[in-house]
């Protein structure tokens, strides 16, 4: 247990000059973290063990007892239901974490720090926040009177894996090599592709993998609320990549882009299957109120070529489960997990031959 009096003294000497709203962002930068660590060591003025120093720095500037989980590259999600009810998803498996807060006050303090880091404030009138932090991680915090205090943090993942090759790759995760070749060819031939899946299924990771097949001389417009794709291409509207379509407005913008000649566009959407992705997109477009049912069906059929569905199995392994095409207004299966045969999409057969 860290001496509270020592923490208070070090906070007064080291942390007092840092804007509280910027603490998390400062501590997230490796260079500044190392500098703060040495400043804390000096301010302690007593010998301090490395583990105790790490814990003190995390409490002063970072995520407290959660910091060691967030620093673990195998951890993707952290869930705090109470001071001693902390869980994490590590390597795809949800497990109870061996860390704890001293009490609910510390959980609430961290919740307020997270809100402040994105210029928000937790109050009795608005006791919850959904925050996109500077490093791209997503945090959700809830305090009384509606519950909690509780937290959930989804770490930002810049993982980029190839479609084929040894693990980690999508082929190593169960996609047939011919299916990977089909996707690469679809990207090169400027097919418009929608990647669907549940939260945490690997949609953004697959989108990065597909984008890697875009020729280097093509330039992209990337539309996303968090810099998740991190692509090397320059900027010009040859293709449009939309990080995720969540709202009616975003769905309308996507269809508008596809209907004005931006072939080869890529996006992701929450859905339970390839066919479900089309239903979800149609629902969002209907909610926008800009198009009638017949117009929605026509624009979706004309704008979307390929549907790719990703999912996680019970062991937490992510993989491509389904590839489909829209042909004559219908969703036609091209490949499913476990199959060897890969069908060529009719609309692209000539270009891909």
C-alpha positions in Angstrom: 0.0 0.0 0.0 1.4 3.4 -1.0 1.7 5.9 1.9 -1.1 8.5 1.3 1.0 11.2 3.0 3.9 10.5 0.6 1.5 10.6 -2.4 0.0 13.9 -1.2 3.5 15.5 -0.9 4.7 14.3 -4.2 1.5 15.4 -5.9 2.0 18.9 -4.5 5.5 19.1 -5.8 5.2 17.4 -9.1 1.6 17.3 -10.3 0.5 20.7 -9.2 1.8 22.4 -12.3 0.1 20.1 -14.7 -3.5 20.8 -15.9 -5.7 18.1 -14.4 -7.5 17.8 -17.7 -4.2 16.9 -19.4 -2.8 14.3 -16.9 -3.9 11.2 -18.8 -2.6 12.6 -22.1 0.8 13.5 -20.6 1.2 10.2 -18.9 0.3 8.3 -22.2 3.5 9.7 -23.9 6.5 7.5 -23.2 9.0 10.3 -23.1 7.0 12.5 -20.7 6.1 9.4 -18.6 9.8 8.6 -18.1 10.5 12.3 -17.2 7.6 12.4 -14.7 8.8 9.1 -13.2 12.2 10.6 -12.4 10.6 13.7 -11.0 8.5 11.6 -8.7 11.6 9.6 -7.6 13.4 12.8 -6.8 10.4 14.4 -5.0 9.9 11.3 -2.8 13.3 12.0 -1.2 13.4 8.4 0.2 14.4 5.2 -1.4 11.4 3.8 -3.3 11.0 0.4 -4.9 10.4 0.3 -8.7 7.0 -1.3 -8.3 5.9 1.3 -5.7 7.2 4.1 -8.0 5.2 2.8 -10.9 2.1 2.6 -8.7 2.6 6.1 -7.4 3.0 7.6 -10.9 -0.1 5.7 -12.1 -2.1 7.1 -9.2 -0.8 10.6 -9.7 -1.0 10.9 -13.5 -2.5 7.8 -15.1 -5.3 5.3 -14.5 -4.3 4.2 -11.1 -4.4 0.4 -10.5 -5.7 0.0 -14.1 -2.5 1.3 -15.6 -0.7 -2.0 -15.5 -3.7 -3.6 -17.4 -3.7 -0.8 -20.0 0.1 -1.2 -20.5 -0.3 -4.9 -21.2 -0.3 -5.4 -25.0 -2.5 -8.5 -24.6 -5.3 -6.6 -22.8 -7.9 -5.1 -25.1 -10.7 -4.1 -22.7 -10.9 -3.2 -19.0 -14.2 -3.3 -17.0 -14.7 -1.8 -13.5 -17.9 -2.8 -11.8 -16.7 -1.7 -8.4 -13.5 -1.1 -6.4 -12.7 -4.8 -6.3 -14.7 -6.0 -9.2 -12.3 -5.4 -12.1 -12.2 -7.6 -15.2 -10.1 -7.5 -18.4 -10.2 -9.1 -21.7 -6.7 -10.6 -22.4 -6.0 -12.5 -25.6 -9.7 -12.7 -26.3 -10.6 -14.1 -22.9 -12.5 -12.2 -20.2 -10.9 -12.7 -16.8 -10.9 -11.2 -13.3 -8.0 -8.8 -12.8 -5.8 -9.0 -9.8 -5.9 -5.3 -9.1 -8.2 -3.1 -6.9 -9.0 0.4 -6.0 -9.0 1.5 -2.3 -12.7 2.4 -2.5 -15.5 3.9 -4.6 -14.1 7.4 -4.1 -11.0 6.4 -6.1 -13.1 4.9 -8.9 -15.1 8.1 -9.0 -12.0 10.2 -9.0 -10.7 8.4 -12.1 -14.0 8.7 -13.8 -13.9 12.5 -13.3 -10.3 12.5 -14.6 -11.3 10.6 -17.7 -14.2 13.1 -18.4 -11.8 16.1 -17.8 -9.3 14.6 -20.3 -11.8 15.1 -23.1 -13.2 18.5 -21.9 -16.3 17.0 -20.3 -17.6 17.1 -16.7 -19.5 14.5 -14.7 -22.3 16.1 -12.7 -25.5 15.1 -11.0 -27.4 16.3 -14.1 -25.1 14.4 -16.5 -23.6 11.5 -14.5 -22.2 9.6 -17.5 -19.7 10.2 -20.3 -18.6 8.3 -23.4 -15.0 9.6 -24.1 -12.7 9.2 -27.0 -9.3 9.9 -25.5 -6.3 11.3 -27.3 -4.6 7.9 -27.9 -7.8 6.7 -29.5 -9.0 4.5 -26.6 -12.7 4.7 -25.8 -13.8 5.0 -22.2 -17.3 5.0 -20.7 -17.8 6.2 -17.1 -20.9 6.3 -14.9 -21.4 7.8 -11.5 -24.2 8.2 -9.0 -27.2 8.7 -9.1 -27.7 6.4 -12.1 -25.2 3.8 -11.0 -21.6 3.0 -10.3 -19.1 4.5 -10.2 -18.2 2.1 -13.0 -15.8 2.3 -15.9 -15.2 0.5 -19.2 -12.2 1.1 -21.3 -11.5 -0.2 -24.8 -7.9 0.2 -25.7 -6.9 1.7 -29.1 -5.4 -1.0 -31.3 -3.1 -0.1 -34.2 -2.7 -3.7 -35.0 -2.2 -4.3 -38.8 -2.1 -7.9 -40.0 -1.8 -9.2 -43.5 -4.6 -11.1 -45.3 -2.3 -14.0 -45.9 0.8 -15.6 -44.6 1.8 -17.0 -41.2 0.1 -16.0 -38.0 -1.0 -13.4 -37.3 -2.9 -13.2 -40.6 -6.5 -13.7 -41.6 -5.7 -16.9 -43.5 -4.0 -18.2 -40.4 -7.2 -17.4 -38.6 -9.3 -19.6 -40.8 -9.9 -17.8 -44.1 -9.1 -19.8 -47.2 -6.1 -18.5 -49.2 -8.3 -18.2 -52.3 -10.8 -16.1 -50.3 -7.9 -13.8 -49.4 -6.9 -13.6 -53.1 -10.5 -12.7 -53.9 -10.6 -9.8 -51.4 -7.2 -8.5 -52.7 -8.5 -8.6 -56.2 -11.7 -6.8 -55.2 -9.8 -4.0 -53.6 -7.5 -3.6 -56.6 -10.5 -3.6 -59.0 -12.1 -0.8 -56.9 -15.0 -2.8 -55.5 -16.9 -1.0 -52.7 -16.6 -3.2 -49.6 -18.5 -3.2 -46.3 -17.0 -5.1 -43.3 -19.6 -6.1 -40.7 -19.3 -7.6 -37.3 -20.0 -7.2 -33.6 -18.1 -4.9 -31.2 -14.5 -6.2 -30.8 -14.8 -8.6 -33.7 -11.9 -7.1 -35.7 -13.7 -4.9 -38.2 -11.2 -2.0 -38.1 -8.3 -4.4 -38.2 -9.7 -6.1 -41.3 -10.3 -2.7 -42.9 -6.7 -1.8 -42.4 -5.7 -5.2 -44.0 -7.9 -4.5 -47.0 -6.6 -0.9 -47.3 -3.1 -2.3 -47.5 -4.0 -3.8 -50.9 -4.9 -0.3 -52.3 -2.1 0.7 -54.8 0.3 3.2 -53.5 -0.4 5.7 -56.3 -4.0 6.0 -55.2 -4.9 8.6 -52.6 -7.6 8.4 -50.0 -10.1 10.4 -48.0 -10.4 8.8 -44.6 -13.4 9.7 -42.5 -13.4 8.6 -38.9 -13.9 10.1 -35.4 -10.8 8.4 -34.1 -7.5 7.9 -36.0 -7.7 4.1 -36.1 -6.8 3.3 -39.7 -3.4 5.0 -39.8 -2.8 4.5 -43.5 0.3 5.6 -45.5 -1.6 6.9 -48.5 -1.8 10.6 -49.3 -5.0 12.7 -49.6 -7.2 13.0 -52.7 -10.7 11.6 -53.2 -9.8 8.6 -55.4 -11.4 6.4 -52.7 -13.3 7.2 -49.5 -12.8 5.1 -46.4 -15.3 5.5 -43.6 -14.1 4.1 -40.3 -17.5 3.1 -39.2 -21.1 3.9 -40.1 -23.1 4.3 -36.9 -25.7 7.0 -37.5 -28.3 7.9 -40.2 -26.2 10.9 -41.1 -23.1 8.8 -41.7 -25.1 6.3 -43.7 -26.5 9.0 -45.9 -23.0 10.5 -46.4 -21.6 7.1 -47.4 -24.4 6.4 -50.0 -23.9 9.9 -51.3 -20.2 9.3 -51.8 -20.8 5.9 -53.5 -23.4 7.3 -55.8 -21.1 10.1 -57.0 -18.4 7.9 -58.5 -16.1 7.1 -55.5 -15.6 3.4 -56.4 -13.5 1.2 -54.2 -14.7 2.7 -51.0 -14.4 0.8 -47.7 -16.3 1.0 -44.5 -17.5 -1.0 -41.4 -20.8 -1.4 -39.8 -22.2 -3.3 -36.7 -24.2 -6.3 -37.9 -24.6 -10.0 -37.2 -24.0 -11.3 -40.7 -23.3 -10.1 -44.3 -27.0 -9.9 -45.0 -27.6 -8.2 -41.7 -25.1 -5.4 -42.8 -27.4 -4.5 -45.7 -30.5 -4.5 -43.4 -28.6 -2.3 -40.9 -27.5 0.2 -43.6 -31.0 0.3 -45.0 -32.4 0.9 -41.5 -30.1 3.8 -40.9 -30.9 5.3 -44.3 -34.7 5.0 -43.5 -34.1 6.8 -40.2 -32.5 9.7 -42.0 -35.8 10.3 -43.8 -34.1 11.4 -47.0 -35.0 8.4 -49.1 -38.0 6.1 -49.6 -37.8 2.3 -49.3 -37.4 1.7 -53.1 -34.7 4.4 -53.4 -32.8 3.0 -50.4 -32.8 -0.5 -52.0 -31.7 0.8 -55.3 -28.8 3.0 -53.9 -27.6 0.2 -51.6 -27.6 -2.3 -54.5 -25.8 0.0 -56.8 -23.3 1.3 -54.3 -22.2 -1.8 -52.4 -20.3 -4.6 -54.2 -18.8 -6.9 -51.5 -19.8 -7.7 -47.9 -17.3 -9.3 -45.5 -18.4 -10.5 -42.1 -16.0 -11.0 -39.2 -16.6 -12.6 -35.8 -15.0 -14.0 -32.7 -15.4 -17.6 -31.6 -15.8 -18.7 -28.0 -12.1 -18.8 -27.5 -11.8 -15.2 -28.5 -10.2 -15.9 -31.9 -11.2 -13.4 -34.5 -11.6 -14.4 -38.2 -13.4 -13.8 -41.4 -16.6 -15.9 -41.4 -18.3 -14.9 -44.6 -17.8 -13.1 -48.0 -20.8 -12.2 -50.1 -21.8 -9.9 -53.0 -24.9 -8.0 -53.9 -26.2 -9.2 -57.2 -29.6 -8.2 -58.7 -30.6 -6.7 -55.3 -29.8 -10.0 -53.5 -27.0 -11.0 -51.1 -25.2 -13.9 -52.8 -22.7 -16.0 -50.9 -19.1 -16.2 -52.3 -17.4 -18.0 -49.4 -18.1 -19.1 -45.8 -15.7 -20.3 -43.1 -14.9 -24.0 -43.6 -15.5 -23.9 -47.3 -12.8 -24.4 -49.9 -14.6 -23.2 -53.0 -14.7 -19.5 -53.6 -17.2 -18.0 -56.1 -16.4 -15.0 -58.3 -18.8 -12.1 -57.9 -20.8 -11.6 -61.2 -20.5 -7.8 -61.3 -16.7 -8.0 -61.0 -16.1 -11.2 -63.0 -14.9 -9.4 -66.1 -12.5 -7.1 -64.2 -11.2 -9.8 -62.0 -10.7 -12.4 -64.9 
